[in-house]
């Protein structure tokens, strides 16, 4: 799953793991979805400076044996 870094105008940041994001035109918010298109997070569109999709890294698998 991808990850988004949301930066707000007050300087705070929030990491949101999601596969996609879109701006809801009916409500002042951004909607984050997983790969099944389920809503997993909401962020208010007022006060958002930027939303950046972070590079995906390969999954680390545990080795047992």
HELIX and SHEET records of a PDB file:
SHEET    1   A 3 UNK A  13  UNK A  17  0                                        
SHEET    2   A 3 UNK A   3  UNK A   8 -1                                        
SHEET    3   A 3 UNK A  48  UNK A  54 -1                                        
SHEET    1   B 3 UNK A  20  UNK A  24  0                                        
SHEET    2   B 3 UNK A  29  UNK A  33 -1                                        
SHEET    3   B 3 UNK A  39  UNK A  44 -1                                        
END                                                                             
